Amino acid sequence: MIDFLKQYCKIISYSLLGLIFAFSSFYLIVNLYHASEIRKTFVYDPSTNATMQKFQNYLTSIKENLPEIDANKYEGDLTAFQVMSADQKLKACYEELNNEAMQAIMNKNELTIVDIYNLREAFETEVVSKCVVTNLDWFAKAEKNQLNSAYLKGNQTYLRLYLDSILSDTYYLKKDLLNNSSYYFNTSLVTSTVMDKVKDGYYDLMASYTKVAAITDELAQWFSEETKGAR
């Protein structure tokens, strides 16, 4: 009887090990397959893509309007502190807009969901948090009696509304981009959906980047004109 129970337990143990191995193998294969599926690409040419070109034109304009400045030569209405603060904040925004994830897609002809995820992550952590909230918000939030610029005094409400619209925009969620499907073999329809999300995600995010670049460029042009005697 004891020998029978031992043999029975062995059979149960081997059966359980077999089931565990089978399930592990299945999920490993599915994950490998799914990994290849989410790497479907959106083919584009950054040198001719109108959306990318518009964004790059803003970056070029921002950089050209922010050469080195000598606050001691400035003879306008702003204080020396305001001049240097504005200069540093606009230059910081340029760097955040021209982040590593953005530079990466500027040098690619094919984009994957991973690229869009990285671009989305950089927009949240660098462009929104560091540029919009930390730097551009200064132009809209400073007390009017602390600003001697007629431009800033007259446009603070406009700047506030514009920046708020950036913060309230709706974008693709990261889980939408990465968790396209669960554990199953994708159909051609699902594959097409992944490819569409790469393409749509690119245009959605570039619209957001361009929106921030546009207001940064507007402020840079004003600041360039305001401080032209100190450049």
Backbone hydrogen bonds, N-H to C=O, Kabsch-Sander energy under -0.5 kcal/mol:
donor,donor_aa,acceptor,acceptor_aa,energy
5,L,1,M,-2.1
6,K,2,I,-2.2
7,Q,3,D,-2.4
8,Y,4,F,-2.4
9,C,5,L,-2.6
10,K,6,K,-2.1
11,I,7,Q,-2.2
12,I,8,Y,-2.2
13,S,9,C,-2.7
14,Y,10,K,-2.8
15,S,11,I,-2.2
16,L,12,I,-2.4
17,L,13,S,-2.5
18,G,14,Y,-2.4
19,L,15,S,-2.3
20,I,16,L,-2.6
21,F,17,L,-2.6
22,A,18,G,-2.4
23,F,19,L,-2.7
24,S,20,I,-2.6
25,S,21,F,-2.5
26,F,22,A,-2.2
27,Y,23,F,-2.7
28,L,24,S,-2.1
29,I,25,S,-2.4
30,V,26,F,-2.5
31,N,27,Y,-2.4
32,L,28,L,-2.2
33,Y,29,I,-2.4
34,H,30,V,-3.1
35,A,31,N,-2.5
36,S,32,L,-1.5
37,E,33,Y,-1.8
38,I,34,H,-2.3
39,R,36,S,-0.6
40,K,37,E,-1.4
42,F,111,L,-2.4
43,V,41,T,-0.6
44,Y,109,N,-2.5
48,T,45,D,-1.7
49,N,45,D,-2.2
53,Q,49,N,-2.6
54,K,50,A,-2.2
55,F,51,T,-1.8
56,Q,52,M,-2.7
57,N,53,Q,-2.1
58,Y,54,K,-1.6
59,L,55,F,-2.0
60,T,56,Q,-2.5
61,S,57,N,-2.3
62,I,58,Y,-2.7
63,K,59,L,-2.4
64,E,60,T,-2.4
65,N,61,S,-1.7
66,L,63,K,-1.2
70,D,230,A,-2.5
71,A,69,I,-0.6
73,K,70,D,-2.0
74,Y,71,A,-0.9
83,V,79,T,-2.3
84,M,80,A,-2.3
85,S,81,F,-2.5
86,A,82,Q,-2.7
87,D,83,V,-2.2
88,Q,84,M,-2.4
89,K,85,S,-2.5
90,L,86,A,-2.3
91,K,87,D,-2.0
92,A,88,Q,-2.1
93,C,89,K,-1.9
94,Y,90,L,-1.8
95,E,91,K,-1.8
96,E,92,A,-2.2
97,L,93,C,-2.6
98,N,94,Y,-2.0
99,N,96,E,-0.8
99,N,97,L,-0.5
103,Q,99,N,-2.6
104,A,100,E,-1.9
105,I,101,A,-1.6
106,M,102,M,-1.5
107,N,103,Q,-0.8
107,N,104,A,-0.8
108,K,105,I,-1.1
111,L,42,F,-2.3
113,I,38,I,-0.9
116,I,112,T,-1.7
117,Y,113,I,-2.7
118,N,114,V,-2.4
119,L,115,D,-2.3
120,R,116,I,-2.5
121,E,117,Y,-2.7
122,A,118,N,-2.4
123,F,119,L,-1.9
124,E,120,R,-2.0
125,T,121,E,-2.7
126,E,122,A,-2.3
127,V,122,A,-1.7
128,V,123,F,-3.3
129,S,124,E,-1.6
130,K,126,E,-1.0
131,C,126,E,-1.4
131,C,127,V,-0.6
132,V,127,V,-2.8
133,V,128,V,-2.9
134,T,129,S,-0.7
135,N,131,C,-1.3
136,L,131,C,-3.2
137,D,132,V,-1.9
138,W,135,N,-1.2
139,F,135,N,-0.6
139,F,136,L,-1.2
140,A,136,L,-0.8
141,K,137,D,-1.9
142,A,138,W,-1.7
146,Q,143,E,-2.4
147,L,144,K,-1.1
148,N,146,Q,-0.5
153,K,149,S,-2.3
154,G,150,A,-2.1
155,N,151,Y,-1.2
156,Q,152,L,-0.8
159,L,155,N,-2.8
160,R,156,Q,-2.7
161,L,157,T,-2.4
162,Y,158,Y,-2.4
163,L,159,L,-2.7
164,D,160,R,-2.3
165,S,161,L,-1.9
166,I,162,Y,-1.4
167,L,163,L,-2.0
168,S,164,D,-1.5
169,D,165,S,-0.5
169,D,166,I,-0.9
176,D,173,L,-0.5
177,L,173,L,-1.4
178,L,174,K,-2.3
179,N,175,K,-1.9
180,N,178,L,-1.0
184,Y,182,S,-1.7
186,N,184,Y,-0.5
191,T,187,T,-2.4
192,S,188,S,-2.2
193,T,189,L,-1.9
194,V,190,V,-2.3
195,M,191,T,-2.1
196,D,192,S,-2.4
197,K,193,T,-2.3
198,V,194,V,-1.7
199,K,195,M,-2.1
200,D,196,D,-3.7
201,G,197,K,-2.3
202,Y,198,V,-1.9
203,Y,199,K,-2.0
204,D,200,D,-2.6
205,L,201,G,-2.5
206,M,202,Y,-2.6
207,A,203,Y,-1.7
208,S,204,D,-1.3
209,Y,205,L,-2.8
210,T,206,M,-2.7
211,K,207,A,-1.7
212,V,208,S,-1.8
213,A,209,Y,-2.6
214,A,210,T,-2.5
215,I,211,K,-1.5
216,T,212,V,-2.1
217,D,213,A,-2.5
218,E,214,A,-2.1
219,L,215,I,-2.2
220,A,216,T,-2.3
221,Q,217,D,-2.6
222,W,218,E,-2.1
223,F,219,L,-2.7
224,S,220,A,-2.4
225,E,221,Q,-2.0
226,E,222,W,-2.6
227,T,223,F,-2.0
228,K,225,E,-0.8
230,A,227,T,-2.4
231,R,228,K,-0.9
